[in-house]
Amino acid sequence: MPMNLVHRKLCSSALWAKAVAAEMPGNVAGFDLGDSVLEIGPGFGATTRALVGLVPRLTAVEIDEASADLLKREFDGRVRIVQGDGAAMPFEDGEFSAVVCFTMLHHVPTTALQDSIFAEAFRVLRPGGVLRAIDSLANAPFRLLHLGDTMNALDPVSLWPRLTDAGFTDIEVDHVPKRSVKFSARKPV
């Protein structure tokens, strides 16, 4: 979704990529992501770069056509990059062992579209598959960074019922107020 110039510069910077790479092992530690992982919304690819060495097979779906083209060139066969909408994904039911999304849900303009992404994640997961997501929460600096952007920060309290409505079980939500939210859920076996 739309990002202002400062935000684009930050998210495409080497500094951001280095921070993401340092955090990624801890972000997925303790989760059996299985053999086929789908990343929703890789944007400039910092999370994809950090994930590709941690999972056997990685697919990424990116809504922005220009970003998807850049990612296809960068990952050239190491990651399957698909240009598409996370709220209406072009994948088979039960195709993936895990679905992940990092610091992108706040760019989805409406709660209804976020819920569509949760429903689609559920659909493309195999039985027993895991959803793992992390996102930022609204605070003053975060709001400043997003001036002119699409910003629809998650409400951690609403995540459990929203994920339950999508069909997920074993839901865990952990958040640091005004900082971040990390959550996981499973598709029942």
C-alpha positions as CSV (number, residue, x, y, z in Angstrom):
1,M,0.0,0.0,0.0
2,P,1.2,3.6,-0.4
3,M,4.2,4.8,1.5
4,N,5.7,8.3,1.7
5,L,9.3,9.0,0.5
6,V,10.9,8.9,4.0
7,H,9.2,5.6,4.8
8,R,10.2,4.1,1.5
9,K,13.8,5.2,2.1
10,L,13.8,3.7,5.6
11,C,12.3,0.3,4.5
12,S,14.7,0.0,1.6
13,S,17.8,0.9,3.6
14,A,20.7,-1.3,4.5
15,L,20.2,-0.2,8.1
16,W,16.6,-1.6,8.1
17,A,17.7,-4.8,6.4
18,K,20.4,-5.3,9.0
19,A,18.0,-4.8,11.9
20,V,15.5,-7.2,10.3
21,A,18.2,-9.9,9.7
22,A,19.3,-9.7,13.3
23,E,15.7,-10.1,14.6
24,M,14.4,-12.7,12.2
25,P,15.8,-15.9,13.8
26,G,14.1,-14.9,17.1
27,N,10.9,-14.0,15.3
28,V,10.5,-17.5,14.0
29,A,12.2,-19.5,16.8
30,G,10.0,-22.1,18.4
31,F,7.7,-22.4,15.4
32,D,7.8,-25.4,13.1
33,L,7.3,-23.6,9.8
34,G,7.6,-26.9,7.8
35,D,8.8,-27.3,4.3
36,S,6.8,-24.7,2.3
37,V,6.5,-21.1,3.7
38,L,4.4,-18.3,2.3
39,E,5.4,-14.7,3.1
40,I,2.6,-12.1,2.6
41,G,3.8,-8.6,1.8
42,P,7.6,-8.6,1.6
43,G,7.7,-5.0,0.2
44,F,11.4,-4.2,-0.4
45,G,12.5,-7.7,0.6
46,A,14.3,-7.2,3.9
47,T,12.2,-9.9,5.6
48,T,12.5,-12.2,2.6
49,R,16.3,-11.9,2.6
50,A,16.3,-12.8,6.3
51,L,13.9,-15.8,5.8
52,V,15.3,-17.4,2.7
53,G,18.2,-19.1,4.6
54,L,15.9,-20.2,7.5
55,V,13.3,-22.2,5.6
56,P,13.5,-25.0,3.0
57,R,11.2,-23.4,0.4
58,L,9.9,-19.8,0.4
59,T,7.1,-18.2,-1.7
60,A,6.3,-14.5,-1.4
61,V,3.2,-12.7,-2.5
62,E,3.5,-8.9,-3.1
63,I,0.7,-6.6,-4.1
64,D,2.9,-3.9,-5.7
65,E,3.9,-4.9,-9.2
66,A,7.1,-2.9,-9.3
67,S,8.2,-4.3,-5.9
68,A,7.4,-7.9,-7.1
69,D,9.4,-7.3,-10.3
70,L,12.4,-6.1,-8.2
71,L,12.1,-9.1,-5.9
72,K,11.9,-11.5,-8.8
73,R,15.2,-10.2,-10.2
74,E,16.9,-10.2,-6.8
75,F,15.8,-13.7,-5.7
76,D,16.0,-15.3,-9.2
77,G,14.7,-18.8,-8.5
78,R,15.7,-18.9,-4.8
79,V,12.3,-17.6,-3.8
80,R,9.1,-17.9,-5.8
81,I,7.8,-14.3,-6.1
82,V,4.1,-13.9,-7.1
83,Q,2.6,-10.5,-7.8
84,G,-0.9,-10.7,-6.1
85,D,-3.2,-9.6,-3.3
86,G,-2.8,-11.2,0.1
87,A,-6.6,-10.8,0.5
88,A,-7.3,-12.9,-2.7
89,M,-4.3,-15.1,-3.2
90,P,-3.7,-17.1,-6.3
91,F,-2.7,-20.3,-4.5
92,E,-4.3,-23.7,-3.9
93,D,-6.1,-24.6,-0.7
94,G,-3.7,-26.2,1.8
95,E,-0.6,-25.4,-0.3
96,F,1.7,-24.1,2.5
97,S,2.9,-25.4,5.8
98,A,3.2,-21.9,7.3
99,V,2.2,-18.3,6.4
100,V,4.2,-15.4,7.8
101,C,3.8,-11.6,7.6
102,F,6.1,-9.1,9.1
103,T,5.5,-5.4,9.6
104,M,3.0,-5.1,6.8
105,L,-0.5,-5.5,8.1
106,H,-0.7,-1.8,9.2
107,H,-0.4,-0.9,5.5
108,V,-3.7,-2.7,4.8
109,P,-6.2,0.1,4.6
110,T,-9.2,-1.5,6.3
111,T,-9.9,-4.1,9.1
112,A,-12.1,-5.9,6.6
113,L,-9.1,-6.4,4.2
114,Q,-6.9,-7.5,7.1
115,D,-9.6,-10.1,8.0
116,S,-9.6,-11.2,4.4
117,I,-5.8,-11.7,4.6
118,F,-6.4,-13.8,7.8
119,A,-9.1,-15.9,6.0
120,E,-6.8,-16.4,2.9
121,A,-3.9,-17.4,5.2
122,F,-6.2,-20.0,6.8
123,R,-7.3,-21.2,3.3
124,V,-3.8,-21.7,1.9
125,L,-2.5,-23.4,5.1
126,R,-2.3,-27.2,5.4
127,P,-4.1,-28.7,8.4
128,G,-1.8,-28.1,11.4
129,G,-0.1,-25.2,9.6
130,V,1.0,-22.1,11.5
131,L,0.4,-18.4,10.9
132,R,3.2,-16.2,12.4
133,A,2.9,-12.4,12.2
134,I,4.6,-9.4,13.8
135,D,3.6,-5.7,13.3
136,S,4.2,-2.3,14.8
137,L,1.6,-0.6,17.0
138,A,0.7,3.1,16.8
139,N,2.7,5.6,18.8
140,A,3.8,9.2,18.1
141,P,7.0,8.4,16.1
142,F,5.2,5.7,14.2
143,R,2.4,8.1,13.2
144,L,5.0,10.7,12.0
145,L,6.7,8.1,9.9
146,H,3.4,7.3,8.3
147,L,2.2,10.8,7.4
148,G,0.7,10.4,3.9
149,D,0.8,6.6,4.2
150,T,-1.8,4.1,4.6
151,M,-1.7,3.2,8.3
152,N,-4.2,1.0,9.9
153,A,-2.5,-0.3,13.1
154,L,-3.7,-3.6,14.6
155,D,-5.6,-3.6,17.9
156,P,-4.0,-6.5,19.8
157,V,-7.2,-7.0,21.9
158,S,-9.3,-7.7,18.8
159,L,-6.8,-10.2,17.2
160,W,-8.0,-13.3,19.1
161,P,-11.6,-13.0,18.0
162,R,-10.7,-12.0,14.5
163,L,-8.4,-15.0,14.1
164,T,-11.0,-17.3,15.7
165,D,-13.5,-16.0,13.1
166,A,-11.1,-16.9,10.4
167,G,-11.0,-20.5,11.7
168,F,-7.7,-20.5,13.6
169,T,-7.0,-22.2,17.0
170,D,-4.1,-22.2,19.4
171,I,-3.9,-18.4,19.1
172,E,-1.2,-16.6,21.0
173,V,-1.0,-12.8,21.1
174,D,1.9,-11.0,22.8
175,H,2.3,-7.3,22.6
176,V,4.4,-4.5,24.0
177,P,2.0,-1.5,24.4
178,K,2.5,1.3,21.8
179,R,5.4,-0.7,20.3
180,S,4.6,-4.1,18.7
181,V,2.4,-7.1,18.5
182,K,3.5,-10.7,17.8
183,F,1.0,-13.4,17.2
184,S,0.6,-16.9,16.0
185,A,-2.2,-19.3,15.3
186,R,-2.8,-22.8,13.8
187,K,-5.2,-24.3,11.3
188,P,-6.8,-27.2,13.1
189,V,-5.8,-30.7,12.0
